[in-house]
Amino acid sequence: FGSSDDGSDCDLSGLFRRRWCTTVGVSLAPGDFVVMTGAAAGVLEEFRRVLGIVIPLLLQLGCDRFFKSATLAFVGQYDPSPEMVASAALGSMYGSITGLSVGMGITMAVGSYCSRNFGRGATLENGVVVRHCLSAHFLCFLFALSAAEASPVLLRACWQPEELLQPVRRFALISACAWPGNWIFLCLSMVLSSQNCQVMGVVGQVLSSTINFVLSWWLLSHGTGFLGIAVAN
């Protein structure tokens, strides 16, 4: 490591420098502790910033998934036939896989680009990122609609019950109309998060999920059937 035989001028850094010099019996200068402490503080500060971005995002996605999954319980309460419960569950899963998750996967890349722009002082260029993301959303929406329309063929090929195919198709088509709003919300939330503004995304997600939950209950309790969940979305 570029040290002399007695280790008096060992040229290591941080924790490794302290540990090696202590082992060979070399006393450290005050500056050595400053180097180590500064490196540790930098790591902790970076870790804190990463958590500040990740935790609000996890809260948003977790809140969204929890409320949308909980609304399936309303189907069992107000539309209890096994076919309708199965259609709601299968339609929700199919729509999430072929629609929601596709656009969300595209949108997740926004945070990386916007964080780089913010870090180099080019925040105004985030608008370019959002515009390209919205263009990708349009293609995702076309794919989601196509997948929803083709759901009877695809699900039949996967040996799903024939009586569920048309109800799932209707559920998936209605749900597909909700995905662009979900994607745009996530996109704007990630842009704000990359600019150290996480609170608005969390507040918006809690409000929208709560409204979705209450509206699902109201629609199903007034006889819309399992399709009320898709309409509420």
C-alpha positions in Angstrom: 0.0 0.0 0.0 3.0 2.3 -0.4 4.1 2.2 3.2 7.6 2.0 4.5 8.9 -1.1 6.4 7.9 0.3 9.8 4.6 1.5 8.6 5.2 5.0 9.7 4.0 6.6 6.5 1.2 4.2 5.5 -0.8 5.8 2.7 -4.2 4.2 3.2 -7.6 5.9 3.6 -10.6 5.7 5.8 -11.3 2.7 7.9 -8.7 0.5 6.3 -6.0 3.0 7.1 -7.0 3.2 10.7 -7.2 -0.6 11.1 -3.9 -1.4 9.5 -1.9 1.3 11.3 -3.4 0.3 14.6 -2.4 -3.4 14.0 1.2 -2.6 13.4 1.4 -0.2 16.3 1.5 3.1 14.5 -0.1 6.1 16.1 -2.5 8.1 13.9 -2.3 11.8 13.4 -5.5 13.8 14.1 -6.0 14.3 10.4 -6.4 10.6 9.9 -9.5 10.6 12.1 -10.8 13.5 10.1 -10.5 11.6 6.9 -12.2 8.6 8.3 -15.0 10.6 9.9 -15.6 12.6 6.8 -15.9 9.5 4.6 -18.3 7.9 7.1 -20.4 11.1 7.3 -20.5 11.2 3.5 -21.8 7.6 3.3 -24.4 8.3 5.9 -25.6 11.4 4.2 -25.9 9.6 0.9 -27.8 6.8 2.6 -30.2 9.3 4.2 -30.9 10.9 0.8 -31.5 7.6 -0.9 -34.0 6.6 1.9 -35.7 10.0 1.5 -36.5 9.0 -2.1 -37.2 5.3 -1.7 -39.4 5.4 1.4 -42.0 7.9 -0.1 -42.1 5.9 -3.3 -42.6 2.6 -1.4 -45.4 4.3 0.6 -47.1 5.4 -2.6 -46.9 2.1 -4.4 -47.9 0.2 -1.2 -50.8 2.4 -0.5 -52.1 2.0 -4.1 -51.7 -1.8 -4.1 -53.3 -2.2 -0.7 -56.4 -0.2 -1.4 -56.9 -1.8 -4.9 -56.6 -5.2 -3.4 -58.9 -4.4 -0.5 -61.6 -3.4 -2.9 -61.9 -7.0 -4.0 -63.5 -7.7 -0.7 -66.5 -5.5 -1.7 -67.2 -7.9 -4.5 -67.7 -10.8 -2.1 -70.0 -8.6 0.0 -72.2 -7.1 -2.8 -71.7 -9.4 -5.8 -71.1 -12.8 -4.1 -71.5 -15.2 -6.9 -68.3 -17.3 -7.5 -68.2 -16.3 -11.1 -68.2 -12.6 -10.4 -65.6 -12.9 -7.6 -63.4 -14.9 -9.8 -63.9 -12.5 -12.7 -62.9 -9.5 -10.5 -59.8 -11.2 -9.2 -58.7 -12.5 -12.6 -59.5 -9.2 -14.4 -57.6 -7.2 -11.8 -54.6 -9.4 -12.1 -54.7 -9.5 -15.9 -55.1 -5.7 -16.2 -52.3 -5.1 -13.8 -49.9 -7.4 -15.7 -50.8 -6.3 -19.2 -51.5 -2.7 -18.5 -50.5 -1.0 -15.2 -47.1 -2.7 -14.7 -46.1 -2.0 -18.3 -46.5 1.7 -18.0 -45.1 1.8 -14.5 -42.0 -0.1 -15.7 -41.4 2.6 -18.3 -42.1 5.4 -15.8 -39.6 4.1 -13.3 -36.7 5.2 -15.5 -37.9 8.9 -15.2 -36.4 9.2 -11.7 -32.9 8.3 -12.9 -32.9 10.9 -15.7 -34.5 13.6 -13.7 -32.1 13.1 -10.7 -29.1 13.5 -13.1 -30.6 16.7 -14.5 -31.2 18.0 -11.0 -27.7 17.1 -9.8 -26.1 19.0 -12.6 -28.3 22.0 -12.3 -30.4 21.4 -15.4 -33.8 20.9 -13.8 -35.6 22.6 -16.7 -34.6 19.7 -18.9 -36.9 17.4 -16.8 -39.7 18.7 -19.0 -38.1 17.0 -22.0 -37.9 13.7 -20.0 -41.6 14.0 -19.1 -42.6 14.6 -22.7 -40.7 11.5 -23.9 -42.3 9.5 -21.0 -45.8 10.6 -22.1 -45.1 9.5 -25.6 -44.1 6.1 -24.3 -47.3 6.1 -22.2 -49.3 6.4 -25.4 -47.7 3.2 -26.8 -48.3 1.4 -23.5 -51.9 2.4 -23.6 -52.4 1.0 -27.0 -50.7 -2.2 -25.9 -53.0 -2.4 -22.8 -56.1 -1.9 -24.9 -55.0 -4.6 -27.4 -54.2 -7.0 -24.6 -57.6 -6.3 -22.9 -59.5 -6.9 -26.2 -57.5 -10.1 -26.8 -57.9 -11.4 -23.3 -60.5 -14.1 -24.2 -58.2 -15.6 -26.7 -55.1 -15.5 -24.4 -57.0 -16.7 -21.3 -58.6 -19.5 -23.3 -55.2 -20.6 -24.4 -54.2 -20.7 -20.7 -57.1 -23.0 -19.9 -59.2 -20.5 -18.0 -63.0 -21.2 -17.5 -65.0 -20.2 -20.5 -67.7 -18.4 -18.4 -65.0 -15.9 -17.1 -63.6 -14.8 -20.4 -66.1 -12.1 -21.4 -66.5 -10.6 -17.9 -62.7 -10.4 -17.6 -62.6 -8.7 -21.0 -65.1 -6.1 -19.9 -63.2 -5.5 -16.7 -59.8 -5.2 -18.4 -61.2 -2.8 -21.0 -62.6 -0.5 -18.4 -59.5 -0.7 -16.3 -57.3 0.2 -19.3 -58.9 3.6 -19.4 -57.5 4.3 -15.9 -53.9 3.3 -16.5 -52.8 6.5 -18.2 -53.8 8.5 -15.2 -51.9 6.2 -12.9 -48.8 6.4 -15.1 -48.9 10.2 -15.4 -49.3 10.6 -11.6 -46.3 8.3 -11.0 -44.3 10.2 -13.6 -44.9 13.6 -12.1 -44.4 12.2 -8.6 -41.0 10.8 -9.5 -40.0 14.1 -11.1 -40.9 16.0 -7.9 -39.1 13.3 -5.8 -35.9 13.7 -7.8 -36.1 17.4 -7.0 -36.3 16.7 -3.2 -40.1 17.2 -3.1 -41.6 13.9 -1.9 -44.4 15.1 0.2 -46.8 16.0 -2.6 -46.6 12.6 -4.2 -47.4 10.8 -0.9 -50.3 13.1 -0.1 -51.7 12.7 -3.7 -51.5 9.0 -3.5 -53.2 8.7 -0.2 -56.0 11.0 -1.4 -56.5 9.2 -4.7 -56.4 5.8 -3.0 -58.9 6.8 -0.4 -61.3 8.2 -3.0 -60.9 5.0 -5.1 -61.7 2.9 -2.0 -64.8 4.9 -1.1 -66.0 5.1 -4.7 -65.6 1.4 -5.1 -67.8 0.7 -2.1 -70.4 3.2 -3.2 -70.7 1.8 -6.7 -70.8 -1.9 -5.6 -73.3 -1.1 -2.9 -75.6 0.5 -5.5 -75.7 -2.5 -7.7 -73.0 -1.9 -10.4 -71.5 -5.4 -9.8 -67.8 -6.3 -9.9 -67.3 -3.8 -12.8 -67.7 -1.0 -10.2 -64.1 -1.6 -9.1 -62.9 -1.0 -12.7 -65.0 2.1 -13.0 -63.7 3.4 -9.6 -60.1 3.0 -10.9 
